[in-house]
Amino acid sequence: MSYLALTGGIGGAKLALGLAHVLGPTEVAFVVNTGDDFEHLGLHISPDLDTLTYTLAGRSNADTGWGRGDESWHFMAALEELGGETWFQLGDRDLALHVERTRMLAAGATLTEVTRHVCAALGIAHRILPMSDDPVRTIVHTPDGVLSFQHYFVRDRCRPAVTGFDFQGAGEAAPNPGILKVLEDCRGILICPSNPFVSVDPILAVSGMRAALETCSAPVVAVSPIVGDRAIKGPTAKMMRELDVPSTARQVALHYGDLLDGFLLDEQDAAQHGTLPVATAVAQSVMVSLEDRIALARAAVAFLDDLGR
Ligand code: FO1
């Protein structure tokens, strides 16, 4: 029996690290958003897969949350000299991962096979499962037109106001079979404190995914990415204001709707405990140290187990 954790982005990866310390490789599997993937400089880049991979391997950049810690930037400097596109920072060592992934995909490997190969190479025993091996691309709608996700998030630094999102290809994409396998004997499903709109919704948009999660008898718990009406990291609260919904933990629970059996609030939002249409629990969800990550993982698993009784 395994737990399944849905994650994307930096906030999700923090809790995923806590889960990986609390649960063994056969006890939890990670479902990762690939809607942020894009082709750049001729390379296939999978930011959320790489953020989780580096985080579980203990190789991530502690300051940015993305890319590697032990990095140098000669490639970017040389690219700048050539007038190449440098708005998306690729470190010299990180570059090797993108080159090798691109080579393996071109040779016919699936994204799941590439990810398994990278995890083995970096000593990660936990299962990191792309949400689908088929292409899905998050498109951001703004008053001035549409943007690819990385243009919105990195090039334009999340400045444009969002009016909506599309997940191109999601309707035709199949859920990773590895996810369906875990759901056959699943103890609980955890939605990590990732951005609900651009990290979790792309996963739920994959054809048949939401139905598979709902059909599974295991309880579903989401950890709030909003604490005290603001996002711990990233543009979640800003997006909610632009979408004209309250930037509150409660609103995130309503956003996930009847998928949820439980919602984990931060202590700062304890006043909302018991006022939501789903069961709630309260824990410290601001993760600064590894101990914070582990403690939140324990609280989330305990909540899932309570709901599963
Ligand atoms: N995020 C940035 O804000 N600036 C960057 O230059 C950048 C480069 C980058 C390179 C590799 C990678 O795996 C992630 C990178 N990210 C960068 C983060 C990435 O855009 C986001 O983490 C996800 O797409 C959304 O969570």
Residues whose N, C-alpha, C, O or C-beta is under 5 A from the ligand:
A	BS01	FO1	G9 I10 D36 S46 P47 D50 T51 W66 G67 W87 F88 Q89 F153 V154
